[in-house]
Amino acid sequence: MRTRNTIIDQSDMYTHVFTCFVDNKDINYKFKIAVLVEYIRSLSQNHIPVQHYLYELVINTLVHNKAFYQLHQFLQYHVLSDSKPLACLLLSLESCYPPAYQLALDMLKRLSTANEEIIEVLLSKQQLLTALRFVRSIGAVDNVSARKFLDAARSMGDTMIFYTVFKFFEQRNIRLRNDPSFPKGEHCEKFVKHFESVFGPETINISTKSTS
């Protein structure tokens, strides 16, 4: 009689073993972490990609037990592999562990395929000037949405930040088309009106005069 091989994959282990194991309050969390990390290590040694929900289980267990130093160590020494889902989880932990924000940002930067996500994170934290520096560093100035940045700048209520962002894109317009005005397709008319109402319409024309 021919025997059939039974394959137990990561989702089976997660659903039927590890979630019950982690929920058991009679087991010390350090032992839980040790078991999870050993399973992850065995997958890696056999060149099997580790599913992000296993990493999330490790992180959630550490956070639940306030083992933030160990979490930091795991991330620093890449016990937990970089991924966008993991970075998003870290961002959600900022309220209980403030360094998680920078850890998430560093992870996204290491991925090198998450530039859009990094920009969105910086804008959500109202770090507009940092976002502009990042855009410049990756050579994406010509392609980034002016409207997105101007909207974020206006919502901050800081007139000098809005001025800086507006002038940044005005200079981009001059460089690309020798004209400081925004193309209609960018839908920035309301931001131009806001700029004129705050700083005066003559300020809009400074760049135009300088290029004539």
CYANA upper distance limits for C-alpha pairs under 8 A (distance plus 0.5 A):
  8 ILE  CA     12 ASP  CA      6.49
  8 ILE  CA     13 MET  CA      7.55
  9 ASP  CA     13 MET  CA      6.99
 10 GLN  CA     14 TYR  CA      6.52
 10 GLN  CA     51 GLN  CA      7.78
 11 SER  CA     15 THR  CA      6.48
 12 ASP  CA     16 HIS  CA      6.23
 12 ASP  CA     17 VAL  CA      7.92
 13 MET  CA     17 VAL  CA      5.51
 13 MET  CA     18 PHE  CA      6.54
 14 TYR  CA     18 PHE  CA      5.39
 14 TYR  CA     19 THR  CA      6.43
 14 TYR  CA     54 LEU  CA      7.56
 15 THR  CA     19 THR  CA      6.41
 15 THR  CA     20 CYS  CA      8.32
 16 HIS  CA     20 CYS  CA      7.30
 17 VAL  CA     21 PHE  CA      6.49
 18 PHE  CA     22 VAL  CA      6.39
 18 PHE  CA     36 LEU  CA      8.29
 19 THR  CA     23 ASP  CA      6.64
 20 CYS  CA     24 ASN  CA      6.87
 21 PHE  CA     32 LYS  CA      7.87
 22 VAL  CA     27 ILE  CA      8.46
 22 VAL  CA     29 TYR  CA      8.18
 22 VAL  CA     32 LYS  CA      6.76
 22 VAL  CA     61 THR  CA      7.92
 27 ILE  CA     31 PHE  CA      7.59
 27 ILE  CA     32 LYS  CA      7.63
 28 ASN  CA     32 LYS  CA      7.10
 29 TYR  CA     33 ILE  CA      6.68
 29 TYR  CA     61 THR  CA      7.79
 29 TYR  CA     62 LEU  CA      8.37
 29 TYR  CA     65 ASN  CA      7.81
 30 LYS  CA     34 ALA  CA      6.64
 31 PHE  CA     35 VAL  CA      6.72
 32 LYS  CA     36 LEU  CA      6.76
 33 ILE  CA     37 VAL  CA      6.48
 33 ILE  CA     58 VAL  CA      6.88
 33 ILE  CA     61 THR  CA      8.01
 33 ILE  CA     62 LEU  CA      8.28
 34 ALA  CA     38 GLU  CA      6.57
 35 VAL  CA     39 TYR  CA      6.75
 36 LEU  CA     40 ILE  CA      6.75
 36 LEU  CA     54 LEU  CA      8.25
 36 LEU  CA     58 VAL  CA      7.35
 37 VAL  CA     41 ARG  CA      6.52
 37 VAL  CA     58 VAL  CA      8.25
 37 VAL  CA     79 VAL  CA      8.41
 38 GLU  CA     42 SER  CA      6.66
 39 TYR  CA     43 LEU  CA      6.85
 40 ILE  CA     44 SER  CA      6.78
 40 ILE  CA     50 VAL  CA      7.17
 40 ILE  CA     54 LEU  CA      8.24
 41 ARG  CA     45 GLN  CA      6.60
 42 SER  CA     46 ASN  CA      6.82
 43 LEU  CA     47 HIS  CA      6.81
 43 LEU  CA     48 ILE  CA      5.55
 43 LEU  CA     49 PRO  CA      7.48
 43 LEU  CA     50 VAL  CA      7.08
 44 SER  CA     48 ILE  CA      6.06
 44 SER  CA     49 PRO  CA      7.16
 44 SER  CA     50 VAL  CA      7.52
 50 VAL  CA     54 LEU  CA      7.72
 50 VAL  CA     55 TYR  CA      8.50
 51 GLN  CA     55 TYR  CA      7.83
 52 HIS  CA     56 GLU  CA      6.72
 52 HIS  CA     83 SER  CA      8.11
 52 HIS  CA     85 PRO  CA      7.47
 52 HIS  CA     86 LEU  CA      7.38
 53 TYR  CA     57 LEU  CA      6.61
 54 LEU  CA     58 VAL  CA      6.97
 55 TYR  CA     59 ILE  CA      6.77
 55 TYR  CA     80 LEU  CA      6.67
 55 TYR  CA     81 SER  CA      8.44
 55 TYR  CA     86 LEU  CA      7.98
 56 GLU  CA     60 ASN  CA      6.46
 56 GLU  CA     86 LEU  CA      7.29
 56 GLU  CA     89 LEU  CA      8.04
 57 LEU  CA     61 THR  CA      6.55
 58 VAL  CA     62 LEU  CA      6.74
 59 ILE  CA     63 VAL  CA      6.60
 59 ILE  CA     71 LEU  CA      7.24
 60 ASN  CA     64 HIS  CA      6.43
 61 THR  CA     65 ASN  CA      6.86
 62 LEU  CA     66 LYS  CA      6.53
 62 LEU  CA     67 ALA  CA      5.44
 62 LEU  CA     68 PHE  CA      7.21
 62 LEU  CA     70 GLN  CA      7.99
 62 LEU  CA     71 LEU  CA      6.92
 63 VAL  CA     67 ALA  CA      6.39
 63 VAL  CA     68 PHE  CA      6.87
 63 VAL  CA     71 LEU  CA      8.26
 67 ALA  CA     71 LEU  CA      6.90
 68 PHE  CA     72 HIS  CA      6.61
 68 PHE  CA     97 TYR  CA      7.87
 69 TYR  CA     73 GLN  CA      6.76
 70 GLN  CA     74 PHE  CA      6.62
 71 LEU  CA     75 LEU  CA      6.81
 72 HIS  CA     76 GLN  CA      6.50
 73 GLN  CA     77 TYR  CA      6.52
 74 PHE  CA     78 HIS  CA      6.37
 74 PHE  CA     79 VAL  CA      5.38
 74 PHE  CA     80 LEU  CA      6.51
 75 LEU  CA     79 VAL  CA      6.71
 75 LEU  CA     80 LEU  CA      6.19
 75 LEU  CA     81 SER  CA      8.18
 75 LEU  CA    103 LEU  CA      8.29
 78 HIS  CA     82 ASP  CA      8.07
 82 ASP  CA     86 LEU  CA      7.29
 82 ASP  CA     87 ALA  CA      7.93
 82 ASP  CA    107 MET  CA      6.38
 82 ASP  CA    108 LEU  CA      8.20
 82 ASP  CA    110 ARG  CA      8.14
 82 ASP  CA    111 LEU  CA      7.32
 83 SER  CA     87 ALA  CA      6.75
 83 SER  CA    107 MET  CA      7.89
 83 SER  CA    108 LEU  CA      8.00
 83 SER  CA    111 LEU  CA      7.59
 84 LYS  CA     88 CYS  CA      6.68
 84 LYS  CA    108 LEU  CA      7.27
 84 LYS  CA    114 ALA  CA      8.10
 85 PRO  CA     89 LEU  CA      6.77
 86 LEU  CA     90 LEU  CA      6.80
 86 LEU  CA    104 ALA  CA      8.37
 87 ALA  CA     91 LEU  CA      6.78
 87 ALA  CA    103 LEU  CA      8.36
 87 ALA  CA    104 ALA  CA      5.09
 87 ALA  CA    105 LEU  CA      7.84
 87 ALA  CA    107 MET  CA      6.83
 87 ALA  CA    108 LEU  CA      7.11
 88 CYS  CA     92 SER  CA      6.94
 88 CYS  CA    104 ALA  CA      7.59
 89 LEU  CA     93 LEU  CA      7.11
 90 LEU  CA     94 GLU  CA      7.35
 90 LEU  CA    100 ALA  CA      5.79
 90 LEU  CA    101 TYR  CA      7.03
 90 LEU  CA    103 LEU  CA      7.78
 90 LEU  CA    104 ALA  CA      6.04
 91 LEU  CA    100 ALA  CA      6.67
 91 LEU  CA    101 TYR  CA      5.70
 91 LEU  CA    104 ALA  CA      6.50
 93 LEU  CA     97 TYR  CA      6.36
 93 LEU  CA     98 PRO  CA      7.97
 93 LEU  CA    100 ALA  CA      6.73
 93 LEU  CA    101 TYR  CA      8.24
 94 GLU  CA     98 PRO  CA      4.91
 94 GLU  CA     99 PRO  CA      7.27
 94 GLU  CA    100 ALA  CA      5.73
 94 GLU  CA    101 TYR  CA      6.07
 99 PRO  CA    103 LEU  CA      6.83
100 ALA  CA    104 ALA  CA      6.48
101 TYR  CA    105 LEU  CA      6.79
102 GLN  CA    106 ASP  CA      6.55
103 LEU  CA    107 MET  CA      6.65
104 ALA  CA    108 LEU  CA      6.76
105 LEU  CA    109 LYS  CA      6.78
105 LEU  CA    118 ILE  CA      7.18
105 LEU  CA    121 VAL  CA      8.45
106 ASP  CA    110 ARG  CA      6.77
107 MET  CA    111 LEU  CA      6.90
108 LEU  CA    112 SER  CA      7.40
108 LEU  CA    113 THR  CA      8.28
108 LEU  CA    114 ALA  CA      6.18
108 LEU  CA    115 ASN  CA      8.11
108 LEU  CA    117 GLU  CA      8.05
108 LEU  CA    118 ILE  CA      7.06
109 LYS  CA    113 THR  CA      8.47
109 LYS  CA    114 ALA  CA      7.36
109 LYS  CA    115 ASN  CA      7.82
109 LYS  CA    118 ILE  CA      7.88
114 ALA  CA    118 ILE  CA      6.76
115 ASN  CA    119 ILE  CA      6.80
116 GLU  CA    120 GLU  CA      6.74
117 GLU  CA    121 VAL  CA      6.63
118 ILE  CA    122 LEU  CA      6.71
119 ILE  CA    123 LEU  CA      6.63
119 ILE  CA    131 ALA  CA      6.27
119 ILE  CA    134 PHE  CA      8.26
119 ILE  CA    135 VAL  CA      8.23
120 GLU  CA    124 SER  CA      6.55
121 VAL  CA    125 LYS  CA      6.84
122 LEU  CA    126 GLN  CA      6.73
122 LEU  CA    127 GLN  CA      5.60
122 LEU  CA    128 LEU  CA      7.14
122 LEU  CA    130 THR  CA      7.70
122 LEU  CA    131 ALA  CA      6.23
123 LEU  CA    127 GLN  CA      6.16
123 LEU  CA    128 LEU  CA      6.24
123 LEU  CA    131 ALA  CA      7.33
123 LEU  CA    149 PHE  CA      8.13
123 LEU  CA    152 ALA  CA      7.21
126 GLN  CA    152 ALA  CA      7.75
126 GLN  CA    153 ALA  CA      8.37
126 GLN  CA    156 MET  CA      7.75
127 GLN  CA    131 ALA  CA      6.68
128 LEU  CA    132 LEU  CA      6.69
128 LEU  CA    149 PHE  CA      7.80
128 LEU  CA    152 ALA  CA      8.23
128 LEU  CA    153 ALA  CA      7.63
128 LEU  CA    161 ILE  CA      8.38
128 LEU  CA    165 VAL  CA      8.39
129 LEU  CA    133 ARG  CA      6.73
129 LEU  CA    161 ILE  CA      8.43
129 LEU  CA    165 VAL  CA      8.25
130 THR  CA    134 PHE  CA      6.66
131 ALA  CA    135 VAL  CA      6.63
132 LEU  CA    136 ARG  CA      6.71
133 ARG  CA    137 SER  CA      6.63
134 PHE  CA    138 ILE  CA      6.91
135 VAL  CA    139 GLY  CA      6.81
135 VAL  CA    140 ALA  CA      5.77
135 VAL  CA    141 VAL  CA      6.24
135 VAL  CA    144 VAL  CA      8.12
136 ARG  CA    140 ALA  CA      6.57
136 ARG  CA    141 VAL  CA      6.07
140 ALA  CA    144 VAL  CA      6.62
141 VAL  CA    172 ARG  CA      8.12
142 ASP  CA    172 ARG  CA      7.65
142 ASP  CA    176 LEU  CA      8.44
145 SER  CA    149 PHE  CA      7.30
145 SER  CA    186 GLU  CA      8.16
146 ALA  CA    150 LEU  CA      6.55
146 ALA  CA    169 PHE  CA      6.90
146 ALA  CA    186 GLU  CA      7.72
146 ALA  CA    188 CYS  CA      8.17
147 ARG  CA    151 ASP  CA      6.40
147 ARG  CA    186 GLU  CA      7.01
147 ARG  CA    187 HIS  CA      7.41
147 ARG  CA    188 CYS  CA      6.31
148 LYS  CA    152 ALA  CA      6.82
149 PHE  CA    153 ALA  CA      6.59
149 PHE  CA    165 VAL  CA      7.62
150 LEU  CA    154 ARG  CA      6.58
150 LEU  CA    162 PHE  CA      7.33
150 LEU  CA    165 VAL  CA      7.04
150 LEU  CA    166 PHE  CA      7.14
150 LEU  CA    191 PHE  CA      7.30
151 ASP  CA    155 SER  CA      6.71
151 ASP  CA    191 PHE  CA      8.16
152 ALA  CA    156 MET  CA      7.01
153 ALA  CA    157 GLY  CA      7.71
153 ALA  CA    158 ASP  CA      7.79
153 ALA  CA    161 ILE  CA      6.75
153 ALA  CA    162 PHE  CA      5.43
153 ALA  CA    165 VAL  CA      7.54
154 ARG  CA    158 ASP  CA      7.69
154 ARG  CA    159 THR  CA      8.17
154 ARG  CA    162 PHE  CA      6.38
157 GLY  CA    162 PHE  CA      8.48
158 ASP  CA    162 PHE  CA      6.86
159 THR  CA    163 TYR  CA      6.56
159 THR  CA    198 VAL  CA      8.34
160 MET  CA    164 THR  CA      6.60
161 ILE  CA    165 VAL  CA      6.68
162 PHE  CA    166 PHE  CA      6.45
163 TYR  CA    167 LYS  CA      6.57
163 TYR  CA    195 PHE  CA      7.93
164 THR  CA    168 PHE  CA      6.58
165 VAL  CA    169 PHE  CA      7.03
166 PHE  CA    170 GLU  CA      6.56
166 PHE  CA    195 PHE  CA      8.43
167 LYS  CA    171 GLN  CA      6.49
168 PHE  CA    172 ARG  CA      6.92
169 PHE  CA    173 ASN  CA      6.67
170 GLU  CA    174 ILE  CA      6.90
170 GLU  CA    180 PRO  CA      5.39
170 GLU  CA    181 SER  CA      7.27
170 GLU  CA    182 PHE  CA      8.00
170 GLU  CA    207 SER  CA      8.38
171 GLN  CA    175 ARG  CA      6.71
171 GLN  CA    180 PRO  CA      6.99
171 GLN  CA    207 SER  CA      8.16
172 ARG  CA    176 LEU  CA      6.62
172 ARG  CA    180 PRO  CA      8.24
173 ASN  CA    177 ARG  CA      6.23
173 ASN  CA    178 ASN  CA      7.16
173 ASN  CA    179 ASP  CA      6.30
173 ASN  CA    180 PRO  CA      5.50
173 ASN  CA    181 SER  CA      7.11
173 ASN  CA    182 PHE  CA      7.28
174 ILE  CA    178 ASN  CA      4.51
174 ILE  CA    179 ASP  CA      5.00
174 ILE  CA    180 PRO  CA      5.33
174 ILE  CA    181 SER  CA      8.48
174 ILE  CA    207 SER  CA      8.41
175 ARG  CA    179 ASP  CA      8.26
178 ASN  CA    211 THR  CA      8.20
179 ASP  CA    208 THR  CA      7.39
180 PRO  CA    207 SER  CA      7.02
180 PRO  CA    208 THR  CA      6.91
182 PHE  CA    186 GLU  CA      7.21
182 PHE  CA    187 HIS  CA      8.48
182 PHE  CA    188 CYS  CA      7.07
182 PHE  CA    189 GLU  CA      8.33
183 PRO  CA    187 HIS  CA      8.02
184 LYS  CA    188 CYS  CA      7.81
184 LYS  CA    189 GLU  CA      8.23
188 CYS  CA    192 VAL  CA      6.92
189 GLU  CA    193 LYS  CA      6.84
190 LYS  CA    194 HIS  CA      6.63
191 PHE  CA    195 PHE  CA      6.56
192 VAL  CA    196 GLU  CA      6.71
193 LYS  CA    197 SER  CA      6.61
194 HIS  CA    198 VAL  CA      6.76
195 PHE  CA    199 PHE  CA      6.35
195 PHE  CA    200 GLY  CA      7.68
195 PHE  CA    201 PRO  CA      8.24
195 PHE  CA    204 ILE  CA      8.42
196 GLU  CA    200 GLY  CA      4.93
196 GLU  CA    201 PRO  CA      4.98
196 GLU  CA    202 GLU  CA      8.30
196 GLU  CA    203 THR  CA      7.88
196 GLU  CA    204 ILE  CA      7.58
197 SER  CA    201 PRO  CA      7.82
199 PHE  CA    203 THR  CA      6.91
200 GLY  CA    204 ILE  CA      8.16
201 PRO  CA    205 ASN  CA      7.82
202 GLU  CA    206 ILE  CA      7.47
204 ILE  CA    208 THR  CA      8.39
205 ASN  CA    209 LYS  CA      6.68
206 ILE  CA    210 SER  CA      6.77
207 SER  CA    211 THR  CA      6.87
208 THR  CA    212 SER  CA      6.97
